[in-house]
Amino acid sequence: MLGNLFSIGRGAMQNAQMGLSVHGDNVANLKTPGYRRRTLSQVENSPVYSGKWAVGTGASIQDIRRSLSEYIEKGVLDKSPDFARWSAESGNLSMVEKFFVETKDAGISKSMSDMWAAWQSLANGPQLGARRVALVGAAQKFASQISSTMEDLRRQQELISTHVQQEVGKANDAIKELAELNKRIIANPEDNTLLDRRDVVLRGLSTFVDISVTHESSGQVTVSLGEGQKLVEGGKAFELKYENGGVRQSLIPGSAFDDEIHFSGQSGDELTIQVVKDGNCSGVAPSAQFKVSKDGGRTWLTNSDGSDRIFNAGGQDDAVSIDGVSFWFGKQGSSSSPATTTLKAGDRFSLTPKTEVRWYKNSSTSESISPLAGNDSERRLSGGSIAGLLRARDEKIGNYIQKLNAFAKSIAWEVNRAHSQGAGLDNLSNSMGTYGVRDSSVPLNQSDLPFASKLSSGSLSMAFYNASTGKNDSVAALDFSSIPPGQKNFDPSIHSLENVRDAINASFTGKAQAVITNGKLSIKAEGNYTFQFSNDSTGILAGLGLNSFFSGQDAASLQVNSTISADPSKVAAAHVNGAGEVNKGDNSTARAVAELAGKKNVSFESGGSVTETGFNDYYSSLVSTVGSDAADAKASMSISQAVLSGLVDKQESIGGVNIDEEMDQLMRYQQSYKSAAKLITTANDMFDVLLSLKN
């Protein structure tokens, strides 16, 4: 039995040495990120039998355990993407909120009020040149602030895009490292250092994307996106790529389409184009028809009556424009050449006019995982910093851009609609349009004219004056009778820009000549004549930018017409009466523009829907939306942070190193070591006694 005593003592000393080493390592890694406290697990050795008695033989080390709750760690990996998403959104939206700060002395709302006030001031003194100069200055400041805000929004989108690219790179690094760790762990499944590192990398990956982790019996992990796409499988790493979007097609069996959708412009939306009627896509009848969705096909753009909005497929001259993106059908590699094949009902296209994140199954198979506005059921990212950044860029800031563009476009239209029919201090010798068309031969309501949808059937008059004396010569309506089909009044569904030119030249021969240059119409007085515009019920003047106050059709391009900036006397404060006269002191046009400040039924088209309200109310609603989005993101970030912090703290209480506990364990193992040594000493003394008895 003395041999057993020696064996028990030796084992106890070895166990104590291992305990001192393990807990000493815990102390050394007190500040090491991701380190999990180790503990020894000991089991009793099998006994030996002496007669009828089972005698213990000491204890052995079973394993060195990591202190970790897998259940809590799963919770951390589930909640970490939520916090990362809202943190990314909150940080960017808080910055955007600063772009829309309004004070009593500064801001878009203040500059708009100043502009309306300047119009009213001009109405009170239409002959005063100083008031015209002041108006031009106020309008330039207003347009400049809108343009500056748009630049800030675009710049923020660019910063986010750069950040997304960096985050995707970091996510790929984590994915690759996890695959390598899987290879090493399968060879050393009990290596706690590798397991610690794997947990650190998994946590890091969960801050970029939402993930699902499955622990395999081999000790490896299979990691997938929360939406199902695999990221790590054994030693294989899948890849995420941040790349330019484009057009991807899904043709039904039997479709003959072998051409391409071309597009221009950018947007935060992803458009789904669903063909609903067979036909040509070259612009030649019978045309194929399609509908458009902005949420992956869950809902479709609608008409005012709620029915699906149907579009005709055509070439570049028949391009469809939705929120700043124009697209059309054409030959592969040639956007200006018409398509030669046909579409079949059921053909489907995905148009992504922005950069996106894609998951690659292999080098030839990929799918977009960028969040899709209004559709959380798709296989798209829902959590992590990448999702938060893309949502902030596309869904939130993209929405603000659309609304700011709609605001600027409506300002330009409403002011120009009134101003274009007015008269300045001096008669005109020429007027150059600021808005043009790509194809001047198509009916204007089918053209790419920015305000094509605003045009209506009706009449337009021009008044002519003797250039030498200024006396009234004549006033007459524009006559389209000489233009097929021979009707007198303008009809935007029939008449093209070329028809407008020809009608002017036929109606006012010898007095004015109209020409089209680069798709824009200009009118020049002939002989000894000057002219003014009057009583336009069609919207042609404002639509073409003739005698307009503003040029541009969105927030980035809005500015005071350069002709007026150069000569404020051309600001139209008066109007031409029925006799073709412009009365001195007339303020009717200036008053009409000033009254727009209180107009409550202005139309704003954004995101495929139309809102009718006033300018102040619409802009205030935009500012309110920005503030509300920023506040919601911040609140969601705080809530998710509290939940995540609770889980992390709980895990730390289980697996973190507590220096007091470790010192206690070190003292216990030190005492155990001394006791084991004492046992061996005692056994040795007993052995010496036995030897002495033998002698």
Secondary structure, DSSP 8 states (H G I E B T S, - for coil): -HHHHHHHHHHHHHHHHHHHHHHHHHHHTTT-TT---EEEEEEE---EEETTEEE---EEEEEEEE---HHHHHHHHHHHHHHHHHHHHHHHHHHHHHHT---SSSSHHHHHHHHHHHHHHHHH-TT-HHHHHHHHHHHHHHHHHHHHHHHHHHHHHHHHHHHHHHHHHHHHHHHHHHHHHHHHHHH-TT-HHHHHHHHHHHHHHHHHS-EEEEE-TTS-EEEEETTS-EEEETTEE-EEEEEE--EEEE--TT----SEEEEES--S--EEEEEEE-EESSS-SSB-EEEEESSTTSS--B-TTSSB--EE---GGG-EEETTEEEEEEBTTBTTS---SEE-TT-EEEE--SEEEEEESSSS-EEE-S-BTTB-SSS---SSHHHHHHIIIIIIIHHHHHHHHHHHHHHHHHHHHHHTTEE-SS-BSEEE-S---S-TTSBGGGS--TTGGG--SB--EEEEEETTT--EEEEEE---TTSTT--SSB-TTT-BHHHHHHHHHHHTTTTEEEEEETTEEEEEE-TTEEEEEE--SS-HHHHHTTT-SEE-SSTTT-EE-HHHHH-GGGS--EE--TTS---TT--HHHHHHHGGGG-S-EEEEETTEEEEE-HHHHHHHHHHHHHHHHHHHHHHHHHHHHHHHHHHHHHHHHHS--HHHHHHHHHHHHHHHHHHHHHHHHHHHHHHHHHHHH-
